[in-house]
Amino acid sequence: MQRTANPGNPQHTLMSPEHYLARAHALRSATFAHAIDALVRRVTGHVGRAVQWLNSHPVIS
């Protein structure tokens, strides 16, 4: 008898193309959401620093 890392019915251990595509789509969506979150945090930080800089430098009129 041959030993396998994942014993059981091969039909249940192999991923169907539909399941693979669904997991790939979920991963891509999560990665995209993470990238958007990082971009928003970076922009918010830049805006916050710009506002602080403007507040610390009074306008000469």
C-alpha distance matrix in Angstrom:
0.0 3.8 6.5 9.7 13.2 13.9 11.4 12.8 14.3 14.9 18.4 19.2 18.0 20.0 23.7 26.0 29.0 31.4 29.7 29.5 33.2 34.2 32.6 34.2 37.5 37.4 36.7 39.6 41.8 41.2 41.8 45.0 46.2 45.6 47.6 50.4 50.5 50.8 53.6 55.5 55.4 56.6 59.4 60.4 60.7 62.8 65.1 65.5 66.5 68.9 70.5 70.9 72.4 74.8 75.8 76.6 78.7 81.7 83.0 86.3 88.6
3.8 0.0 3.8 6.5 10.2 11.4 9.7 11.8 13.3 13.2 16.9 17.6 15.8 17.5 21.2 23.7 26.4 29.0 27.2 26.7 30.4 31.5 29.8 31.2 34.6 34.5 33.6 36.4 38.8 38.1 38.6 41.8 43.1 42.5 44.3 47.2 47.4 47.6 50.3 52.3 52.2 53.3 56.1 57.2 57.4 59.5 61.8 62.3 63.2 65.5 67.3 67.7 69.1 71.5 72.6 73.3 75.4 78.4 79.6 82.9 85.3
6.5 3.8 0.0 3.8 6.9 8.6 7.4 10.5 12.9 12.9 16.6 16.6 14.4 16.5 19.9 22.9 25.7 28.0 25.8 25.3 29.0 29.8 27.8 29.3 32.7 32.3 31.3 34.3 36.6 35.6 36.1 39.4 40.5 39.7 41.7 44.6 44.6 44.8 47.6 49.5 49.2 50.4 53.4 54.3 54.4 56.6 58.9 59.3 60.2 62.6 64.3 64.6 66.1 68.6 69.6 70.2 72.4 75.4 76.7 80.0 82.5
9.7 6.5 3.8 0.0 3.8 5.4 5.5 8.8 11.1 10.5 14.2 13.8 11.1 13.1 16.4 19.5 22.2 24.5 22.2 21.6 25.4 26.2 24.0 25.6 29.0 28.6 27.6 30.5 32.8 31.9 32.4 35.7 36.8 36.1 38.1 40.9 41.0 41.2 44.0 45.9 45.7 46.9 49.8 50.8 51.0 53.1 55.4 55.8 56.8 59.2 60.9 61.2 62.8 65.2 66.2 66.9 69.1 72.0 73.3 76.6 79.0
13.2 10.2 6.9 3.8 0.0 3.8 6.2 9.7 12.4 11.7 14.9 13.8 10.6 12.8 15.5 19.0 21.6 23.6 20.9 20.1 23.8 24.4 21.8 23.4 26.8 26.1 24.9 27.9 30.2 29.0 29.4 32.9 33.9 32.9 35.0 37.9 37.8 37.9 40.8 42.7 42.4 43.6 46.5 47.4 47.6 49.8 52.1 52.4 53.3 55.8 57.4 57.7 59.3 61.7 62.7 63.4 65.6 68.6 69.9 73.2 75.6
13.9 11.4 8.6 5.4 3.8 0.0 3.8 6.6 9.2 8.9 11.8 10.2 7.3 10.2 12.9 16.3 19.3 21.0 18.2 18.0 21.8 22.0 19.8 21.8 25.0 24.2 23.5 26.7 28.6 27.6 28.5 31.8 32.6 32.0 34.3 36.9 36.9 37.4 40.2 41.9 41.8 43.2 46.0 46.8 47.2 49.5 51.6 51.9 53.1 55.5 57.0 57.4 59.1 61.4 62.3 63.2 65.5 68.3 69.6 72.9 75.2
11.4 9.7 7.4 5.5 6.2 3.8 0.0 3.8 7.1 8.0 11.1 10.0 8.3 11.4 14.6 17.6 20.9 22.5 20.0 20.3 24.0 24.2 22.4 24.6 27.7 26.9 26.6 29.7 31.6 30.7 31.8 35.0 35.7 35.4 37.7 40.2 40.2 40.8 43.6 45.2 45.2 46.8 49.4 50.2 50.7 53.0 55.0 55.3 56.6 59.0 60.4 60.9 62.7 64.9 65.7 66.7 69.0 71.8 73.0 76.5 78.7
12.8 11.8 10.5 8.8 9.7 6.6 3.8 0.0 3.7 6.2 8.5 7.4 7.2 10.5 13.6 16.0 19.6 20.9 18.7 19.6 23.2 23.2 22.0 24.5 27.2 26.5 26.7 29.8 31.4 30.9 32.3 35.2 35.9 35.9 38.3 40.6 40.6 41.6 44.3 45.7 45.9 47.7 50.1 50.8 51.6 54.0 55.7 56.1 57.7 59.9 61.2 61.9 63.7 65.8 66.6 67.8 70.1 72.7 73.9 77.3 79.4
14.3 13.3 12.9 11.1 12.4 9.2 7.1 3.7 0.0 3.8 5.4 5.5 6.6 9.0 12.2 13.9 17.5 18.8 17.2 18.3 21.8 22.0 21.3 23.7 26.3 26.1 26.6 29.4 31.0 30.9 32.4 35.1 35.9 36.3 38.6 40.7 41.0 42.2 44.6 46.0 46.5 48.3 50.5 51.4 52.4 54.6 56.2 56.9 58.5 60.5 61.8 62.7 64.6 66.4 67.4 68.7 70.8 73.4 74.4 77.9 79.8
14.9 13.2 12.9 10.5 11.7 8.9 8.0 6.2 3.8 0.0 3.8 5.3 5.0 6.1 9.6 11.4 14.7 16.7 15.2 15.8 19.3 20.1 19.4 21.3 24.1 24.3 24.6 27.2 29.1 29.2 30.4 33.0 34.2 34.5 36.5 38.8 39.4 40.4 42.7 44.3 44.9 46.4 48.7 49.8 50.7 52.7 54.5 55.3 56.8 58.8 60.2 61.2 62.9 64.7 65.9 67.2 69.1 71.8 72.6 76.0 78.0
18.4 16.9 16.6 14.2 14.9 11.8 11.1 8.5 5.4 3.8 0.0 3.8 5.7 5.8 8.3 9.0 12.6 14.0 13.0 14.3 17.4 18.0 17.9 20.1 22.5 22.8 23.6 26.1 27.7 28.1 29.6 31.9 33.0 33.8 35.8 37.7 38.5 39.8 41.9 43.4 44.3 45.9 47.9 49.0 50.2 52.2 53.7 54.6 56.3 58.1 59.5 60.6 62.4 64.1 65.2 66.7 68.6 71.1 71.8 75.2 77.1
19.2 17.6 16.6 13.8 13.8 10.2 10.0 7.4 5.5 5.3 3.8 0.0 3.8 5.7 7.6 9.2 13.0 13.8 11.8 13.4 16.7 16.6 16.1 18.8 21.1 20.8 21.7 24.5 25.8 25.9 27.6 30.1 30.9 31.5 33.8 35.7 36.1 37.5 39.8 41.1 41.8 43.7 45.7 46.6 47.8 49.9 51.4 52.1 53.9 55.9 57.0 58.1 60.0 61.7 62.7 64.2 66.2 68.7 69.6 73.1 74.9
18.0 15.8 14.4 11.1 10.6 7.3 8.3 7.2 6.6 5.0 5.7 3.8 0.0 3.8 6.5 9.4 12.8 14.2 11.9 12.4 16.1 16.4 15.1 17.4 20.2 19.9 20.1 23.0 24.8 24.6 25.9 28.6 29.6 29.9 32.0 34.2 34.7 35.7 38.1 39.7 40.2 41.8 44.1 45.0 46.0 48.1 49.8 50.5 52.1 54.1 55.5 56.4 58.2 60.0 61.1 62.4 64.4 67.0 68.0 71.4 73.4
20.0 17.5 16.5 13.1 12.8 10.2 11.4 10.5 9.0 6.1 5.8 5.7 3.8 0.0 3.8 6.4 9.5 11.5 9.8 9.8 13.4 14.4 13.6 15.3 18.2 18.6 18.8 21.2 23.2 23.5 24.6 27.1 28.5 28.9 30.7 33.0 33.8 34.8 36.9 38.6 39.4 40.8 43.0 44.2 45.2 47.1 48.8 49.8 51.3 53.1 54.6 55.8 57.3 59.1 60.4 61.8 63.6 66.2 66.9 70.3 72.2
23.7 21.2 19.9 16.4 15.5 12.9 14.6 13.6 12.2 9.6 8.3 7.6 6.5 3.8 0.0 3.8 6.5 8.2 6.1 6.2 9.7 10.6 10.0 11.8 14.5 15.0 15.5 17.8 19.7 20.2 21.4 23.7 25.1 25.8 27.6 29.6 30.6 31.8 33.8 35.4 36.4 37.9 39.8 41.0 42.3 44.1 45.7 46.8 48.4 50.1 51.5 52.8 54.4 56.0 57.4 58.8 60.6 63.1 63.8 67.1 69.0
26.0 23.7 22.9 19.5 19.0 16.3 17.6 16.0 13.9 11.4 9.0 9.2 9.4 6.4 3.8 0.0 3.8 5.4 5.1 6.1 8.6 9.8 10.6 12.2 14.1 15.3 16.5 18.2 19.8 21.0 22.4 24.1 25.6 26.9 28.4 30.1 31.5 32.9 34.5 36.0 37.4 38.9 40.5 41.8 43.4 45.0 46.4 47.7 49.5 50.9 52.3 53.8 55.4 56.8 58.2 59.9 61.5 63.9 64.3 67.7 69.4
29.0 26.4 25.7 22.2 21.6 19.3 20.9 19.6 17.5 14.7 12.6 13.0 12.8 9.5 6.5 3.8 0.0 3.8 5.5 5.0 6.1 8.5 9.9 10.3 12.1 14.1 15.2 16.2 18.0 19.8 20.8 22.1 24.0 25.5 26.6 28.2 30.0 31.3 32.6 34.3 35.9 37.2 38.6 40.2 41.8 43.2 44.5 46.1 47.8 49.0 50.5 52.2 53.6 54.9 56.5 58.2 59.7 62.0 62.3 65.6 67.1
31.4 29.0 28.0 24.5 23.6 21.0 22.5 20.9 18.8 16.7 14.0 13.8 14.2 11.5 8.2 5.4 3.8 0.0 3.8 5.4 5.2 6.1 8.6 9.8 10.5 12.3 14.2 15.2 16.3 18.3 19.8 20.8 22.3 24.2 25.6 26.8 28.4 30.2 31.4 32.7 34.5 36.0 37.2 38.6 40.5 42.0 43.1 44.6 46.5 47.7 49.0 50.8 52.3 53.5 54.9 56.8 58.3 60.5 60.8 64.1 65.6
29.7 27.2 25.8 22.2 20.9 18.2 20.0 18.7 17.2 15.2 13.0 11.8 11.9 9.8 6.1 5.1 5.5 3.8 0.0 3.8 5.5 5.0 6.2 8.5 9.8 10.5 12.2 14.1 15.2 16.4 18.2 19.8 20.9 22.4 24.2 25.6 26.8 28.5 30.1 31.4 32.9 34.5 36.0 37.2 38.9 40.6 41.8 43.1 45.0 46.4 47.7 49.2 50.9 52.3 53.6 55.4 57.0 59.3 59.8 63.2 64.8
29.5 26.7 25.3 21.6 20.1 18.0 20.3 19.6 18.3 15.8 14.3 13.4 12.4 9.8 6.2 6.1 5.0 5.4 3.8 0.0 3.8 5.5 5.2 6.1 8.5 9.9 10.5 12.1 14.1 15.3 16.3 18.1 19.8 21.0 22.4 24.2 25.6 26.9 28.4 30.1 31.5 32.8 34.5 35.9 37.4 39.0 40.4 41.8 43.5 44.9 46.4 47.9 49.4 50.8 52.3 53.9 55.5 57.9 58.4 61.7 63.4
33.2 30.4 29.0 25.4 23.8 21.8 24.0 23.2 21.8 19.3 17.4 16.7 16.1 13.4 9.7 8.6 6.1 5.2 5.5 3.8 0.0 3.8 5.4 5.0 6.0 8.5 9.8 10.3 12.0 14.0 15.1 16.1 18.0 19.7 20.8 22.2 24.0 25.5 26.6 28.3 30.0 31.3 32.6 34.2 35.9 37.2 38.5 40.1 41.9 43.0 44.5 46.3 47.7 48.9 50.5 52.3 53.7 56.0 56.2 59.5 61.1
34.2 31.5 29.8 26.2 24.4 22.0 24.2 23.2 22.0 20.1 18.0 16.6 16.4 14.4 10.6 9.8 8.5 6.1 5.0 5.5 3.8 0.0 3.8 5.5 5.1 6.2 8.6 9.8 10.5 12.2 14.1 15.2 16.3 18.2 19.9 21.0 22.4 24.3 25.6 26.8 28.5 30.2 31.4 32.6 34.5 36.2 37.2 38.6 40.6 41.9 43.1 44.8 46.5 47.6 49.0 50.9 52.5 54.6 55.0 58.4 60.0
32.6 29.8 27.8 24.0 21.8 19.8 22.4 22.0 21.3 19.4 17.9 16.1 15.1 13.6 10.0 10.6 9.9 8.6 6.2 5.2 5.4 3.8 0.0 3.8 5.4 5.0 6.1 8.5 9.8 10.5 12.1 14.1 15.2 16.4 18.2 19.9 20.9 22.4 24.2 25.6 26.9 28.5 30.2 31.3 32.9 34.7 36.0 37.2 39.0 40.5 41.8 43.3 44.9 46.4 47.7 49.4 51.1 53.4 54.0 57.5 59.2
34.2 31.2 29.3 25.6 23.4 21.8 24.6 24.5 23.7 21.3 20.1 18.8 17.4 15.3 11.8 12.2 10.3 9.8 8.5 6.1 5.0 5.5 3.8 0.0 3.8 5.5 5.1 6.1 8.5 9.9 10.4 12.1 14.1 15.2 16.4 18.2 19.8 21.0 22.4 24.2 25.7 26.9 28.5 30.0 31.5 33.0 34.5 35.9 37.5 38.9 40.4 42.0 43.4 44.8 46.4 48.0 49.5 51.9 52.3 55.7 57.4
37.5 34.6 32.7 29.0 26.8 25.0 27.7 27.2 26.3 24.1 22.5 21.1 20.2 18.2 14.5 14.1 12.1 10.5 9.8 8.5 6.0 5.1 5.4 3.8 0.0 3.8 5.4 5.0 6.0 8.5 9.8 10.4 12.1 14.1 15.2 16.3 18.2 19.8 20.9 22.3 24.2 25.6 26.8 28.2 30.1 31.5 32.6 34.2 36.1 37.2 38.6 40.4 41.9 43.1 44.6 46.4 47.9 50.1 50.4 53.7 55.3
37.4 34.5 32.3 28.6 26.1 24.2 26.9 26.5 26.1 24.3 22.8 20.8 19.9 18.6 15.0 15.3 14.1 12.3 10.5 9.9 8.5 6.2 5.0 5.5 3.8 0.0 3.8 5.5 5.1 6.1 8.5 9.8 10.4 12.2 14.2 15.3 16.3 18.3 19.9 21.0 22.4 24.3 25.7 26.7 28.5 30.3 31.4 32.6 34.6 36.0 37.2 38.8 40.5 41.8 43.1 44.9 46.6 48.8 49.4 52.8 54.5
36.7 33.6 31.3 27.6 24.9 23.5 26.6 26.7 26.6 24.6 23.6 21.7 20.1 18.8 15.5 16.5 15.2 14.2 12.2 10.5 9.8 8.6 6.1 5.1 5.4 3.8 0.0 3.8 5.4 5.1 6.1 8.5 9.8 10.4 12.2 14.2 15.2 16.4 18.3 19.9 21.0 22.5 24.3 25.6 26.9 28.7 30.2 31.4 33.0 34.6 36.0 37.4 39.0 40.5 41.9 43.5 45.2 47.6 48.2 51.6 53.5
39.6 36.4 34.3 30.5 27.9 26.7 29.7 29.8 29.4 27.2 26.1 24.5 23.0 21.2 17.8 18.2 16.2 15.2 14.1 12.1 10.3 9.8 8.5 6.1 5.0 5.5 3.8 0.0 3.8 5.5 5.1 6.1 8.5 9.8 10.5 12.2 14.2 15.3 16.4 18.3 19.9 21.0 22.5 24.1 25.7 27.0 28.5 30.1 31.7 32.9 34.5 36.1 37.4 38.8 40.5 42.1 43.5 45.9 46.3 49.6 51.3
41.8 38.8 36.6 32.8 30.2 28.6 31.6 31.4 31.0 29.1 27.7 25.8 24.8 23.2 19.7 19.8 18.0 16.3 15.2 14.1 12.0 10.5 9.8 8.5 6.0 5.1 5.4 3.8 0.0 3.8 5.5 5.1 6.1 8.5 9.8 10.5 12.2 14.2 15.3 16.4 18.3 19.9 21.0 22.3 24.2 25.8 26.8 28.3 30.3 31.4 32.7 34.5 36.1 37.2 38.6 40.5 42.1 44.2 44.6 48.0 49.6
41.2 38.1 35.6 31.9 29.0 27.6 30.7 30.9 30.9 29.2 28.1 25.9 24.6 23.5 20.2 21.0 19.8 18.3 16.4 15.3 14.0 12.2 10.5 9.9 8.5 6.1 5.1 5.5 3.8 0.0 3.8 5.4 5.1 6.1 8.6 9.9 10.5 12.3 14.2 15.3 16.4 18.3 20.0 20.9 22.5 24.4 25.6 26.7 28.6 30.2 31.4 32.8 34.6 36.0 37.2 39.0 40.7 43.0 43.7 47.2 49.0
41.8 38.6 36.1 32.4 29.4 28.5 31.8 32.3 32.4 30.4 29.6 27.6 25.9 24.6 21.4 22.4 20.8 19.8 18.2 16.3 15.1 14.1 12.1 10.4 9.8 8.5 6.1 5.1 5.5 3.8 0.0 3.8 5.5 5.1 6.2 8.7 9.9 10.6 12.3 14.3 15.4 16.5 18.4 19.9 21.1 22.7 24.3 25.7 27.1 28.7 30.3 31.7 33.1 34.7 36.2 37.6 39.2 41.7 42.4 45.7 47.7
45.0 41.8 39.4 35.7 32.9 31.8 35.0 35.2 35.1 33.0 31.9 30.1 28.6 27.1 23.7 24.1 22.1 20.8 19.8 18.1 16.1 15.2 14.1 12.1 10.4 9.8 8.5 6.1 5.1 5.4 3.8 0.0 3.8 5.4 5.1 6.2 8.6 9.9 10.5 12.3 14.3 15.3 16.5 18.2 19.9 21.1 22.4 24.2 25.8 26.9 28.5 30.2 31.6 32.8 34.5 36.2 37.6 39.9 40.3 43.6 45.3
46.2 43.1 40.5 36.8 33.9 32.6 35.7 35.9 35.9 34.2 33.0 30.9 29.6 28.5 25.1 25.6 24.0 22.3 20.9 19.8 18.0 16.3 15.2 14.1 12.1 10.4 9.8 8.5 6.1 5.1 5.5 3.8 0.0 3.8 5.4 5.1 6.2 8.6 9.8 10.5 12.3 14.2 15.3 16.3 18.3 20.0 20.9 22.3 24.3 25.6 26.8 28.5 30.2 31.4 32.7 34.6 36.2 38.4 38.9 42.4 44.1
45.6 42.5 39.7 36.1 32.9 32.0 35.4 35.9 36.3 34.5 33.8 31.5 29.9 28.9 25.8 26.9 25.5 24.2 22.4 21.0 19.7 18.2 16.4 15.2 14.1 12.2 10.4 9.8 8.5 6.1 5.1 5.4 3.8 0.0 3.8 5.4 5.1 6.2 8.6 9.9 10.6 12.3 14.3 15.3 16.5 18.5 20.0 21.0 22.7 24.4 25.7 27.0 28.6 30.3 31.5 33.1 34.8 37.3 38.1 41.6 43.6
47.6 44.3 41.7 38.1 35.0 34.3 37.7 38.3 38.6 36.5 35.8 33.8 32.0 30.7 27.6 28.4 26.6 25.6 24.2 22.4 20.8 19.9 18.2 16.4 15.2 14.2 12.2 10.5 9.8 8.6 6.2 5.1 5.4 3.8 0.0 3.8 5.4 5.1 6.2 8.6 9.9 10.5 12.3 14.1 15.3 16.6 18.3 19.9 21.2 22.6 24.3 25.8 27.0 28.6 30.2 31.7 33.2 35.7 36.2 39.6 41.5
50.4 47.2 44.6 40.9 37.9 36.9 40.2 40.6 40.7 38.8 37.7 35.7 34.2 33.0 29.6 30.1 28.2 26.8 25.6 24.2 22.2 21.0 19.9 18.2 16.3 15.3 14.2 12.2 10.5 9.9 8.7 6.2 5.1 5.4 3.8 0.0 3.8 5.4 5.0 6.1 8.6 9.8 10.5 12.1 14.1 15.3 16.3 18.1 19.9 20.9 22.3 24.2 25.6 26.7 28.3 30.2 31.6 33.8 34.2 37.6 39.4
50.5 47.4 44.6 41.0 37.8 36.9 40.2 40.6 41.0 39.4 38.5 36.1 34.7 33.8 30.6 31.5 30.0 28.4 26.8 25.6 24.0 22.4 20.9 19.8 18.2 16.3 15.2 14.2 12.2 10.5 9.9 8.6 6.2 5.1 5.4 3.8 0.0 3.8 5.4 5.1 6.2 8.6 10.0 10.5 12.2 14.3 15.3 16.3 18.4 19.9 21.0 22.4 24.3 25.6 26.8 28.6 30.4 32.6 33.4 37.0 38.9
50.8 47.6 44.8 41.2 37.9 37.4 40.8 41.6 42.2 40.4 39.8 37.5 35.7 34.8 31.8 32.9 31.3 30.2 28.5 26.9 25.5 24.3 22.4 21.0 19.8 18.3 16.4 15.3 14.2 12.3 10.6 9.9 8.6 6.2 5.1 5.4 3.8 0.0 3.8 5.5 5.1 6.2 8.7 9.9 10.6 12.4 14.3 15.3 16.6 18.4 20.0 21.1 22.6 24.4 25.8 27.1 28.8 31.4 32.3 35.7 37.9
53.6 50.3 47.6 44.0 40.8 40.2 43.6 44.3 44.6 42.7 41.9 39.8 38.1 36.9 33.8 34.5 32.6 31.4 30.1 28.4 26.6 25.6 24.2 22.4 20.9 19.9 18.3 16.4 15.3 14.2 12.3 10.5 9.8 8.6 6.2 5.0 5.4 3.8 0.0 3.8 5.4 5.1 6.1 8.5 9.8 10.6 12.2 14.1 15.4 16.5 18.3 20.0 21.1 22.5 24.2 25.8 27.1 29.5 30.1 33.4 35.4
55.5 52.3 49.5 45.9 42.7 41.9 45.2 45.7 46.0 44.3 43.4 41.1 39.7 38.6 35.4 36.0 34.3 32.7 31.4 30.1 28.3 26.8 25.6 24.2 22.3 21.0 19.9 18.3 16.4 15.3 14.3 12.3 10.5 9.9 8.6 6.1 5.1 5.5 3.8 0.0 3.8 5.4 5.2 6.0 8.5 9.9 10.4 12.0 14.2 15.2 16.3 18.2 19.8 20.9 22.3 24.2 25.7 27.9 28.5 32.0 33.8
55.4 52.2 49.2 45.7 42.4 41.8 45.2 45.9 46.5 44.9 44.3 41.8 40.2 39.4 36.4 37.4 35.9 34.5 32.9 31.5 30.0 28.5 26.9 25.7 24.2 22.4 21.0 19.9 18.3 16.4 15.4 14.3 12.3 10.6 9.9 8.6 6.2 5.1 5.4 3.8 0.0 3.8 5.6 5.1 6.1 8.7 9.9 10.4 12.3 14.2 15.3 16.4 18.3 19.9 21.0 22.5 24.4 26.9 28.0 31.5 33.6
56.6 53.3 50.4 46.9 43.6 43.2 46.8 47.7 48.3 46.4 45.9 43.7 41.8 40.8 37.9 38.9 37.2 36.0 34.5 32.8 31.3 30.2 28.5 26.9 25.6 24.3 22.5 21.0 19.9 18.3 16.5 15.3 14.2 12.3 10.5 9.8 8.6 6.2 5.1 5.4 3.8 0.0 3.8 5.5 5.1 6.3 8.7 9.9 10.7 12.4 14.3 15.4 16.6 18.4 20.0 21.2 22.8 25.5 26.4 29.7 32.0
59.4 56.1 53.4 49.8 46.5 46.0 49.4 50.1 50.5 48.7 47.9 45.7 44.1 43.0 39.8 40.5 38.6 37.2 36.0 34.5 32.6 31.4 30.2 28.5 26.8 25.7 24.3 22.5 21.0 20.0 18.4 16.5 15.3 14.3 12.3 10.5 10.0 8.7 6.1 5.2 5.6 3.8 0.0 3.8 5.4 5.1 6.1 8.5 9.9 10.5 12.2 14.2 15.2 16.4 18.2 19.9 21.1 23.4 24.0 27.4 29.4
60.4 57.2 54.3 50.8 47.4 46.8 50.2 50.8 51.4 49.8 49.0 46.6 45.0 44.2 41.0 41.8 40.2 38.6 37.2 35.9 34.2 32.6 31.3 30.0 28.2 26.7 25.6 24.1 22.3 20.9 19.9 18.2 16.3 15.3 14.1 12.1 10.5 9.9 8.5 6.0 5.1 5.5 3.8 0.0 3.8 5.5 5.1 6.0 8.6 9.8 10.5 12.2 14.2 15.3 16.4 18.3 20.1 22.2 23.1 26.7 28.7
60.7 57.4 54.4 51.0 47.6 47.2 50.7 51.6 52.4 50.7 50.2 47.8 46.0 45.2 42.3 43.4 41.8 40.5 38.9 37.4 35.9 34.5 32.9 31.5 30.1 28.5 26.9 25.7 24.2 22.5 21.1 19.9 18.3 16.5 15.3 14.1 12.2 10.6 9.8 8.5 6.1 5.1 5.4 3.8 0.0 3.8 5.5 5.1 6.2 8.6 9.9 10.6 12.3 14.2 15.3 16.6 18.5 21.1 22.5 25.9 28.3
62.8 59.5 56.6 53.1 49.8 49.5 53.0 54.0 54.6 52.7 52.2 49.9 48.1 47.1 44.1 45.0 43.2 42.0 40.6 39.0 37.2 36.2 34.7 33.0 31.5 30.3 28.7 27.0 25.8 24.4 22.7 21.1 20.0 18.5 16.6 15.3 14.3 12.4 10.6 9.9 8.7 6.3 5.1 5.5 3.8 0.0 3.8 5.4 5.2 6.1 8.6 9.9 10.5 12.2 14.2 15.4 16.6 19.3 20.2 23.5 25.9
65.1 61.8 58.9 55.4 52.1 51.6 55.0 55.7 56.2 54.5 53.7 51.4 49.8 48.8 45.7 46.4 44.5 43.1 41.8 40.4 38.5 37.2 36.0 34.5 32.6 31.4 30.2 28.5 26.8 25.6 24.3 22.4 20.9 20.0 18.3 16.3 15.3 14.3 12.2 10.4 9.9 8.7 6.1 5.1 5.5 3.8 0.0 3.8 5.5 5.0 6.1 8.6 9.8 10.4 12.2 14.2 15.4 17.5 18.2 21.7 23.7
65.5 62.3 59.3 55.8 52.4 51.9 55.3 56.1 56.9 55.3 54.6 52.1 50.5 49.8 46.8 47.7 46.1 44.6 43.1 41.8 40.1 38.6 37.2 35.9 34.2 32.6 31.4 30.1 28.3 26.7 25.7 24.2 22.3 21.0 19.9 18.1 16.3 15.3 14.1 12.0 10.4 9.9 8.5 6.0 5.1 5.4 3.8 0.0 3.8 5.4 5.2 6.2 8.6 9.9 10.6 12.4 14.4 16.6 18.1 21.7 24.0
66.5 63.2 60.2 56.8 53.3 53.1 56.6 57.7 58.5 56.8 56.3 53.9 52.1 51.3 48.4 49.5 47.8 46.5 45.0 43.5 41.9 40.6 39.0 37.5 36.1 34.6 33.0 31.7 30.3 28.6 27.1 25.8 24.3 22.7 21.2 19.9 18.4 16.6 15.4 14.2 12.3 10.7 9.9 8.6 6.2 5.2 5.5 3.8 0.0 3.8 5.4 5.0 6.1 8.6 9.8 10.5 12.4 15.2 16.9 20.2 22.9
68.9 65.5 62.6 59.2 55.8 55.5 59.0 59.9 60.5 58.8 58.1 55.9 54.1 53.1 50.1 50.9 49.0 47.7 46.4 44.9 43.0 41.9 40.5 38.9 37.2 36.0 34.6 32.9 31.4 30.2 28.7 26.9 25.6 24.4 22.6 20.9 19.9 18.4 16.5 15.2 14.2 12.4 10.5 9.8 8.6 6.1 5.0 5.4 3.8 0.0 3.8 5.4 5.0 6.1 8.6 9.9 10.7 13.2 14.1 17.5 19.9
70.5 67.3 64.3 60.9 57.4 57.0 60.4 61.2 61.8 60.2 59.5 57.0 55.5 54.6 51.5 52.3 50.5 49.0 47.7 46.4 44.5 43.1 41.8 40.4 38.6 37.2 36.0 34.5 32.7 31.4 30.3 28.5 26.8 25.7 24.3 22.3 21.0 20.0 18.3 16.3 15.3 14.3 12.2 10.5 9.9 8.6 6.1 5.2 5.4 3.8 0.0 3.8 5.4 5.1 6.1 8.6 10.0 11.7 12.9 16.6 18.8
70.9 67.7 64.6 61.2 57.7 57.4 60.9 61.9 62.7 61.2 60.6 58.1 56.4 55.8 52.8 53.8 52.2 50.8 49.2 47.9 46.3 44.8 43.3 42.0 40.4 38.8 37.4 36.1 34.5 32.8 31.7 30.2 28.5 27.0 25.8 24.2 22.4 21.1 20.0 18.2 16.4 15.4 14.2 12.2 10.6 9.9 8.6 6.2 5.0 5.4 3.8 0.0 3.8 5.5 5.1 6.2 8.7 11.1 13.3 16.8 19.5
72.4 69.1 66.1 62.8 59.3 59.1 62.7 63.7 64.6 62.9 62.4 60.0 58.2 57.3 54.4 55.4 53.6 52.3 50.9 49.4 47.7 46.5 44.9 43.4 41.9 40.5 39.0 37.4 36.1 34.6 33.1 31.6 30.2 28.6 27.0 25.6 24.3 22.6 21.1 19.8 18.3 16.6 15.2 14.2 12.3 10.5 9.8 8.6 6.1 5.0 5.4 3.8 0.0 3.8 5.5 5.2 6.3 9.5 11.4 14.5 17.5
74.8 71.5 68.6 65.2 61.7 61.4 64.9 65.8 66.4 64.7 64.1 61.7 60.0 59.1 56.0 56.8 54.9 53.5 52.3 50.8 48.9 47.6 46.4 44.8 43.1 41.8 40.5 38.8 37.2 36.0 34.7 32.8 31.4 30.3 28.6 26.7 25.6 24.4 22.5 20.9 19.9 18.4 16.4 15.3 14.2 12.2 10.4 9.9 8.6 6.1 5.1 5.5 3.8 0.0 3.8 5.4 5.2 7.1 8.3 11.8 14.4
75.8 72.6 69.6 66.2 62.7 62.3 65.7 66.6 67.4 65.9 65.2 62.7 61.1 60.4 57.4 58.2 56.5 54.9 53.6 52.3 50.5 49.0 47.7 46.4 44.6 43.1 41.9 40.5 38.6 37.2 36.2 34.5 32.7 31.5 30.2 28.3 26.8 25.8 24.2 22.3 21.0 20.0 18.2 16.4 15.3 14.2 12.2 10.6 9.8 8.6 6.1 5.1 5.5 3.8 0.0 3.8 5.5 6.5 9.0 12.5 14.9
76.6 73.3 70.2 66.9 63.4 63.2 66.7 67.8 68.7 67.2 66.7 64.2 62.4 61.8 58.8 59.9 58.2 56.8 55.4 53.9 52.3 50.9 49.4 48.0 46.4 44.9 43.5 42.1 40.5 39.0 37.6 36.2 34.6 33.1 31.7 30.2 28.6 27.1 25.8 24.2 22.5 21.2 19.9 18.3 16.6 15.4 14.2 12.4 10.5 9.9 8.6 6.2 5.2 5.4 3.8 0.0 3.8 6.3 9.5 12.3 15.4
78.7 75.4 72.4 69.1 65.6 65.5 69.0 70.1 70.8 69.1 68.6 66.2 64.4 63.6 60.6 61.5 59.7 58.3 57.0 55.5 53.7 52.5 51.1 49.5 47.9 46.6 45.2 43.5 42.1 40.7 39.2 37.6 36.2 34.8 33.2 31.6 30.4 28.8 27.1 25.7 24.4 22.8 21.1 20.1 18.5 16.6 15.4 14.4 12.4 10.7 10.0 8.7 6.3 5.2 5.5 3.8 0.0 3.8 6.4 8.9 12.3
81.7 78.4 75.4 72.0 68.6 68.3 71.8 72.7 73.4 71.8 71.1 68.7 67.0 66.2 63.1 63.9 62.0 60.5 59.3 57.9 56.0 54.6 53.4 51.9 50.1 48.8 47.6 45.9 44.2 43.0 41.7 39.9 38.4 37.3 35.7 33.8 32.6 31.4 29.5 27.9 26.9 25.5 23.4 22.2 21.1 19.3 17.5 16.6 15.2 13.2 11.7 11.1 9.5 7.1 6.5 6.3 3.8 0.0 3.8 6.4 9.2
83.0 79.6 76.7 73.3 69.9 69.6 73.0 73.9 74.4 72.6 71.8 69.6 68.0 66.9 63.8 64.3 62.3 60.8 59.8 58.4 56.2 55.0 54.0 52.3 50.4 49.4 48.2 46.3 44.6 43.7 42.4 40.3 38.9 38.1 36.2 34.2 33.4 32.3 30.1 28.5 28.0 26.4 24.0 23.1 22.5 20.2 18.2 18.1 16.9 14.1 12.9 13.3 11.4 8.3 9.0 9.5 6.4 3.8 0.0 3.8 6.2
86.3 82.9 80.0 76.6 73.2 72.9 76.5 77.3 77.9 76.0 75.2 73.1 71.4 70.3 67.1 67.7 65.6 64.1 63.2 61.7 59.5 58.4 57.5 55.7 53.7 52.8 51.6 49.6 48.0 47.2 45.7 43.6 42.4 41.6 39.6 37.6 37.0 35.7 33.4 32.0 31.5 29.7 27.4 26.7 25.9 23.5 21.7 21.7 20.2 17.5 16.6 16.8 14.5 11.8 12.5 12.3 8.9 6.4 3.8 0.0 3.8
88.6 85.3 82.5 79.0 75.6 75.2 78.7 79.4 79.8 78.0 77.1 74.9 73.4 72.2 69.0 69.4 67.1 65.6 64.8 63.4 61.1 60.0 59.2 57.4 55.3 54.5 53.5 51.3 49.6 49.0 47.7 45.3 44.1 43.6 41.5 39.4 38.9 37.9 35.4 33.8 33.6 32.0 29.4 28.7 28.3 25.9 23.7 24.0 22.9 19.9 18.8 19.5 17.5 14.4 14.9 15.4 12.3 9.2 6.2 3.8 0.0
